[in-house]
Amino acid sequence: MTRRGVLAGAAVWGGTAAGLATQGIVAPAASAAPGAATAPPADAVTVAPGDPRYPSLTHRGCNARFVGRPDYVRVVSTTGQVVDAVRQAVREGRRIAVRSGGHCFENFVDDPAVRVVIDLSPMSAVYYDARREAFAVEPGALLGEVYRKLFLGWGVAIPAGATAEVGVGGHVLGGGYGALSRRYGLSVDHLHAVEVVVVDKAGNVRSVVATRDPADPNHDLWWAHTGGGGGNFGVVTRYWFRDPAAKGGDPARLLPRAPEAVTSFYASWSWKDLDRRAFTRLVRNHGEWHERNSAPGSPYVGLFSVLMLNTRKTGTVTLAGLLDSTGRGAERLLDDYVAAVGRGVDAKPARGQESVPWLRAAGAVQETAPARFKAKAAYLRKRFTDRQAEIAWEQLSGTAGSDLDGSLWLVSYGGQVNTVASDATAVAQRDAILKAIYMSGWEAGQDDGPPLAWVRDFYQTVYADTGGVPAPGGANDGSFVNYPDTDLADPALNTSGVPWHTLYYKDNYPRLQRIKARWDPRDEFRHALSVRPPR
């Protein structure tokens, strides 16, 4: 997400196969079920300052603005080792944070108050659990691995993110979404059960399994993990996925089928060919198209795209994405979509498209070195107003836009996502059509001040009518907890009177608070935007 992320995003939509050659393809039979003949788990490893491994483990986050200095990092391979690690930290009174893929945008893991980091990266198994008739995925598994193992073993997929290097652990907790979500919904809409290490009021540590079954006494803990965000209730050590509408025990029928074919595409307009009228027309066309074509059952539910409104410094404005092109008529749908977005714009885009196999499209990106960045987000229930589009023009094409690396991404959403009730999962935003992501990025050694000021001003100006934030109601519907933004809790930057937790969780927050009080009564798992116990 930043300049680095824009380039990575272009690689996703361009269908490049970077990373697949270096990431081993593992047959699912190698980890078919618990108890199968596999190598014994490694012992937990404790890495403290002075150990040559310490810098690598503490620099695992994707945002180079933040580097933690914990007393130690505990690298774990099993649920039992997680229980032991949490028990020791609680006994010693050390603040805990958990890392799986390391993609948090803020410093929740790298906060100076954190004394122990539990690193889940070795917990990466993906297998079919015949006893639960669901697919088990450990939190350290990267999305590219998950897609590959599910597809090669059973031809299925879960609707999740587009970047192969993102870890499942935190991605799912916030209600992960991606290229298949308009057709199949969110990752959490397929969450069958979750295993969590929790701490009770007396400081006792144990693992529990919570399921979708409303009769399960732990059901509320399952619900909290369907969008309640990471670092709130305990340490997730395993997820199980199964389509709630699936019947029987044939694993090839328990999750959505992966697409037979995917078309990767882009249409790119040069900044030198865009004036104010053309730019704002592109933004309006794109938003109006999503207003018309984001209902469940639309012929376009197989389309996932991003309108990348980059600063003038980057040279282009690009529409890019993936289309599930199974069956006939995909090329016509794609042509009609690009034409609709460009209608009335004299400048013609450079275009490209390619039919690619599912694995190549789903596991395309291998990340580069971390950059420094700031990201902010919003859900859109309607398109930007013309005035908001003009603000985007001014911010991206003005003096700052000529000097800074920054973007506003408008990301496809809706479709099947919006068939689920707002209280059925912890994800409350169930009638949005787009996600907006604002970002600025800079290199080490550059002054943080200008890019931070630019992206904050951009965001506040777009939402000036609602106190500088996308307050729920009307065209806006709050923000996405997986793109956390501590600015939302700053009264100087959020003057709406709407608290940060309403922007993320809306009316679901009181229930999350009650679950917090039951399952983490000591508030062992906390960060700057964590669910607060009720007063």
N, C-alpha and C positions, 0 to 999 in steps of 0.2 A: 504494500500500500504506500506510498511515497514514490520518489523517482525510481528507486529500486523496484518498488512494487508495480509501478506502471509498466516497466520493462518486463517484469515477470508475468503481469497480466497479459501483455501482448503475446508472450510465449504460449500461454494457455490457449488463447483464442486462435493463435496461429497453428496450433496442433503440433508443435515441436515435440520430439521424443526425448528431450534432454532428461537425463537421470535414469531412464529405464535400463540403459546398458550397465550402469554401475550399481543398481539395486537388484540383488539377486531375486529371481522369481522362485518362490517356494511353493511346492505342491501342497495343497491343503491336507493331503493324507499324512504329511509329516507331523501335523498337530491335530489329529482328527478328534480327540476327546481327552478329557482329563484321565490320567492313568495310562495313556498310550505310551509306547516305548519311545521315549525322548531323552535327551541329555538331561541330567539332574540340574536343577536350578543352581545358579551361582550363589555363593554366600553374599549377604549384604556387605557393602563396602562403605567405609567411612573415610571421607576425604576432607582434610582440614587445611588451613593456610600453611604454606611451606611445602605441601605435597605438589609435585609437578602437574598433577591432574586438576588441581584446584582452579587455576585460571580458565581452563577449558570448560569446566562445569559451571562456573559462575558467569561466564560470558555466553551461555546458551540462549539467552533471550534474543528475540528478533529485533528489538529496539535498542540500539547501541547507546541511547541516552541514559540507560539504567544498567548498572552493574552492582550486584549485591556483595556484601562481605559477611556472610553467615559464619557462625562458629565452626560449622561443618556441613557438608553435603552427604546425605545418606543415599546411596545408590542401591535400589532394591529390585528384586526379581519375583517375589511372591507376595500374596496377601499376608501371610504370616510375618514376613519381614516388615511389611508396612505397619502391622499391628505393633511389632516390637519397636520400630522407629518412633511411632507416635507415643507409645507408652513411655519411652525414655525421655522424649522431649517434654511431655507433660510432667513427668516426675521431676525433671530438672528446672521446670518453669521457663522453658525456652519457647519463644514465638515460632510457629510453624508456617511454612509455605510449601506448596506442592508444584512440581513442574513435570509436565509430560512432553509435549512438543516444544514448549518454550515460546509461544507466539502471543503472549499477552502484550497489548499495546501500551499499558501503563506499568508502573513499578510495583505491582502487587506482590511479586516474588522477590524483587530486588530492593524492597523497602529496607532502610537501615535497621528498623526494629526487628526484622526477621532474623532469627538466630540459627534456625535449622531449615534447610531445604531438603525435601524428600524428592529424589529424582526417580521418576517412574519409567524412564526411557527403555530399560531392559524388558519391561512387561509389554511385549508386543505380539502376543499370540492371537491368531484369528482362526476359529474352528467352529464346526457344527457340534452343538451340545445335544446329543440325542435325548438325554434325560429331560431337558427343558424344551425340546423341539424348537430350538432357536439358535441363532448364531452368536457365539461368544466372541467379544473383542476386548482385549486388554487396553488400558489407557495410553500406553506408550506406543501403540501401533500408529504409524503414519498413514494418512489417507491413501496415498499411493499404494501402500502395502495392502490395505483393506480392500480397495477396489480390485487389485490384482488377484488376491487370494479368493475372494468371493466369486469373481468372474471365472477364473480358471477351474475352480472346483465345482461350481454349480450354475454358472451363467447368470448370477443375480447381482444386485447392487443395492446400496442404501443411498438415499439422496443426501449428499453431504458436499463439502467444499471443493473448490477447483484447484487448490494448491496441494501438490502431493506431499510436501514436507510438513504440513500441519498435523499435529498430534490429535488423536481422537479424544484424549482425556478432557481438555477444556472445550474443544469444539462442540461436542455433543451437548455439554451442560448448558450452553447458552441458547440451544435450539438451532444447531447447525443447518445451513442451507447451501444450495449450489445449483449446478446445471440441471439436475433432475427434479428440482423442487416444484416447479410450476406443474409438472405432470404427476408427481408422487407425494408432494408435501415435504415436511421437514424431517431431519434425522430423528427427532424426538417423537414424531408421529408413528415411528416404527420401534420405539423403545419398549421392550417387553419386560425387562428386569434390570436391576443394577445392584452391584455389590459395593458396600461402602464401609469403611473403617470409621467408627464413631467413638466419641468420648462422652460418658455419662456424667451426671452431676458430681459423683464421688471421685471422678478421675479415672474410672475403669475404662479400658479400651477393648473393643471387640469389633468383629466384622459382622454385618447383617446383610441379608438379601431382601430387597423390596421389589414388588412386582406390580404390574398393571392391574391385577385382579382387585376389584374394589373390596373384596372380602379379606384381603391380606391385611393383617394388623399393622404392617409396615407400609401400607399403600401410600400414605402421605409423603414418605421419604422418596418413593418412586416419583411422585408428582413433582416434588421440589426439584428433581433432576431432569425434568422435561423443559428446561428453560430458565431455571432459577440462578444460573451462573455458577462459576467455579469459586472455590475458596470460602464456602458458606456453611456447609453442613458436616463435612468429613472428607475422607480421601476415597475417591472411586477407584476400585481395583479391577472391576470387570463390568462390561455392559453386555446385555443380550438383546438382539434385534429380531423382530418378527413382525410382519404385517398383521395388524389386529384383525383384518378381514380374512386372513389365510385359514384354510381348512387342512386338516390332516397333518401327517408327519413327513411328507416328501420335502427334503430341504430345498430342492429346486423350485418349489412353489410357495415358499414361505417369505420371500422378499420380492420386490419388483424385478422383472427381467431387465437385464442390461440392454441398451439399444443395440440393434443389429448393425446400424451404421450411424455415424455422426458426421455432420458437415461443419467444419471449422471455417469461419469467415471473418472478413473485416472490410470496412469502407472508411477511408481516411480522407479528410478534407485538410488542405494546407491552410494555415493561418493567414498566409498572404492573400488568399482568395476570399476571406471571410470579412465582411464588414458587420456592423452592429445588427443590421436588419437580417442578414443571412444567418448569423450566429443565433439570434433569438428565435428565428424561424425554425432552425434545427431543434432547439430545445423544446419549443412548443409542439412541433410535429411529433417528436419522440414521446412526450408526455401524453398527448392526445391519443396516439396509437396505443399506449399502454392502458389508458382509460377504456378504450374500446375492446381490447384483446386480452384482458387478464382474468376473465371469468373462468371458473372451472368448466371443462369441456370445450373450451375454445380450440379451433384448429391449431392455434399457436402455443398450446401448453408445452410443446416440446422445444420451444425456443428459449434460450437463455442468452442475454446480451448485456453489454455494458457500454454506455455512451461515456467515453473518457474525454471530459472537457479539461484539457491540459492547459497550463499557462502558455502564453505565446512563445516563451523561451524554448519549449519542446518542439515547436514547429507545426504540430498537427492537432486536430480534433478527430478522434477515432471511435467508430462504432464497431464493436467486435463481439464475437460470441460463438456459441455452439448450437446446432439444431439437431435434434433427434430426427434423422432422415430416414428412419425405417418406413418402408412402403413407398408409394408413389406421391408425386406432387411436391416434394420437399424443395426442389429448385425454384418452382414457381412461388411458393410461400416466402422463400428467402428474397427473391427478386422484388416481390410486392412489399415486403417489410422495408428493405433498403430504400425503395422508391418512395414509400410513404414518409419516411424520416427526412428524405432530401427534397420533398415536394416544395416547389416554389423557391428553391435555393439555386441560383444560377451556377455556382461553382459545382463541378462534378467531382465526385470522390474517386480516388484510386481504389480499386476493388480487388479482392482475392478470396478464393475459397477452395477448400480441399476436402474430399471425403476421406475420413481417417477411421481406423478401428477404435473401438471403445476404449481399450486400455491406453492407447496412445493419447487420446483426448483426455481421459480421466486422470492419468498419472503423468502429466506432461512436465511439470515444473520442478526443477531442483533449485533451491534458493541460493542466492549469492550471499556474500558477507553481510552482516547486519549493518543497517544504516541508522541514522538518527532521524526520527520523524514524530509528527503529531497527527493524529487522525480524530475526526469527529463524525457523527453519523445522525441519520434521521430516517424515519419511515414516512413515505408519502402515500396518502390516500387518493390524492388528485395530483395533476401535473403542477409544475411551478406556474405561478402567475407570470404574466408578461413582465411585470416589474422585477420579480425575482430573477427571471432570465436576463434582464438588463443588468442587474447587480452582478450576476455571474460574468457577463461580458466585461464589465468595468474592472472586476477583480482579476480576471485572467488575462486581459489584454492591456491593462494599464501599465504604469511604470513598474510596479511591483511584479506584475506578471511577466514582464520582460527580463527580470533579474532573478526570479526565484523558480525553484522546482516545486510545482504544486499541481493539484488536480481536484476536480469535482467529478466523481463517478456517479452515474445514475444507473442502477443495477436492476434488472428485471426481477419481479417478484409476483406474488399472487397465485392465481390458478388453484391447484389442489390445496395449497397452504391455507386458503381462505375458506375451506369447507369444514374446518374444525372450530368448535366453540372456543371463545376467548378464555374460558375457565377450565376447559378440558385438559389443558397442559398449562405450565407456567408461562408459556409464550402468549401474551395477551393480545398482540397485534395480529389480527386475523382478517383484516380487510384492506391491507395496504397493497399497492400495485408496484411500488418501486422502493428501493433503498438508496439513500443519498450518502455518499462518503466523501468527506472533505479532508484533504491531506496536504501536508507540506513536508519536504525532506531536505536534509543537508548533510554535508560531510563532516567528519571529525575535524576540529580546528576552526570550523566556521562559527560565527556568532549565532547562538540559538535565537536571539531576540527578534530579528526581522521575520524569519519564517513563522515563528510562533505567533507573533503579533498579526501577521497577514492572515493565517488560517482562522484565528479567533475572530478577527474583524469580519472576515468573509462570512462566517457562520452567524455571528450576531446580526449582521446587516440583513442577511437573507430572512432571518426570523425576528426582525425588529418589531413587528406587529404583535408578537407573542412573547415579549420579554427576552429576546435573544436566544431562545431555544424552541425546538419543534413541539410545543405543548400539545397534548392530545386534544383532538376535536377539529372539525373542519377538514382542511387539507392535510394536516399533520397528524402523526400518531406516536410521538415520542421517539425513543432511540433504541439501539440494539445493544444488549449487554455484552455481547462478544466483541464489540468495538468500544471498550470502556473509555470514558472521558471524564476525568476528575473535575474538569471545568464545570460540569453540570451541577456539582455540589458547592460551587463558589458563588455566593450571593452577588459578588461584583460582576460576574459573567452570566449569571442566570437571575434576571430580575423579574421573572414571570410569576413568582409566588408558587410555582409548581415544583415540588421537591424532586430531587434526582431520582428517587425510587419510583415515583409515579411515571416519570419519563420512560423508565425501563420496564416496569411491571404493571403499571396502571392499577386496576382494582385487585390484582392478584397479590399485591404486596402484604396485606394483613395475614393472609393464609401462609405465606412464606415466613412471616415473623413467628407465627404459632409453631410452624414446623421447626424453625430454628430453636425456639425455646425448648422443644421436646428433645431434639436430637443433638444439639450443641449448646446445652444450658450454660456452660462455662465460657462460651464464646472463644474457643480455642482457635477456630478457623475464621480469620477476619482480615480485612484489608480496607482501603480507603472507600470503596463502594460496596462493601459486603452488607448482606441482610442484617439489620440490627434486631436484637431481641426486643420483644414488646416491653414497654415500660409499665 
